[in-house]
Amino acid sequence: MRSALEHFDKAFENRIRLQIMSILVANENYDFNSLKELLEVTDGNLASHLKALEKEEYIIIYKSFLGRKPNTSYAASEKGRTAFLKHLQALENLIKQQKL
C-alpha cells in the first residue's frame, strides 16, 4: 500500500487545488474571475490556493490589462503538469490495489 501513496502530492490533497489544476491542465489558461465562478469560492479562498500552487511552481501567472481593467490568468507549468499527472497515476494505482 505504501508504494501507491508515495507519489501522492500534498499540494493536491485539497479539493480546491485539485480542481484548479484539473482546469489548468485541461485548458491553455484560465482567468481569476472565471476560476472563482467555476469553483464557487471567494476571492480570498481562491487567492490562497493559487498562492500555494505558485509556491510549488506548479502554475504560471500572467498579468495584463483588458482595456483599463487588470486581468490575471493562470496556466499549469510543465512542473505542475508533470506533478499533477503523477498524482493522478498514484490515485489510479491506489484504486487498482483495492480490487480483490
C-alpha positions in Angstrom: 0.0 0.0 0.0 2.9 2.4 0.8 4.2 2.4 -2.8 0.9 3.7 -4.1 0.9 6.5 -1.6 4.5 7.7 -2.1 3.6 9.6 -5.3 0.7 11.5 -3.7 1.4 15.2 -3.8 0.4 17.1 -0.7 -0.3 20.2 -2.9 -3.2 18.4 -4.4 -4.7 17.0 -1.2 -7.0 20.0 -1.0 -10.1 19.7 -3.2 -9.9 23.3 -4.5 -6.2 22.9 -5.5 -7.0 19.6 -7.2 -9.8 21.3 -9.1 -7.6 24.3 -10.1 -5.0 22.0 -11.5 -7.6 19.9 -13.3 -8.9 23.1 -15.0 -5.4 24.4 -15.9 -4.2 21.0 -17.3 -7.4 20.8 -19.4 -7.2 24.4 -20.7 -4.4 26.5 -22.0 -5.1 29.2 -19.3 -7.9 30.5 -17.1 -8.5 33.9 -15.6 -9.1 34.6 -11.9 -12.8 35.5 -12.2 -13.6 32.5 -14.3 -11.9 30.2 -11.9 -13.8 31.9 -9.0 -17.1 31.4 -10.7 -16.5 27.8 -11.8 -15.2 26.7 -8.4 -17.8 28.8 -6.4 -15.2 30.2 -4.0 -14.4 33.6 -2.5 -11.6 35.8 -3.8 -9.6 35.2 -0.7 -10.1 31.5 -0.7 -9.1 31.2 -4.4 -6.1 33.5 -3.9 -4.7 31.5 -1.1 -4.9 28.2 -3.1 -3.4 29.8 -6.1 -0.6 31.2 -3.9 0.1 27.6 -2.6 0.3 26.3 -6.2 2.5 29.2 -7.2 4.9 28.5 -4.2 5.3 24.9 -5.6 6.0 26.4 -9.0 3.0 24.5 -10.4 1.3 27.4 -12.1 2.4 30.4 -14.2 0.8 33.8 -13.7 0.0 36.2 -16.5 -0.9 39.8 -15.7 -2.4 42.0 -18.4 -5.0 44.7 -19.0 -8.3 44.4 -20.8 -8.9 48.0 -21.6 -8.2 49.7 -18.3 -9.1 46.7 -16.2 -6.3 44.4 -14.8 -6.7 40.8 -15.8 -4.8 37.9 -14.1 -4.8 34.5 -15.7 -3.1 31.3 -14.8 -1.6 28.3 -16.7 -0.2 25.0 -15.5 3.6 25.0 -15.6 5.5 22.0 -17.0 6.5 21.1 -13.4 2.9 21.4 -12.3 1.5 19.4 -15.2 4.0 16.6 -14.5 3.3 16.6 -10.8 -0.5 16.5 -11.4 -0.3 13.6 -13.8 1.9 11.7 -11.3 -0.7 12.4 -8.6 -3.5 11.1 -10.9 -1.4 7.9 -11.6 -0.9 7.4 -7.9 -4.7 7.7 -7.4 -5.3 5.1 -10.2 -2.7 2.8 -8.7 -4.4 3.1 -5.3 -7.8 2.2 -6.8 -6.3 -0.8 -8.6 -4.8 -2.1 -5.4 -8.2 -2.1 -3.7 -9.6 -4.6 -6.2 -9.9 -8.1 -4.8 
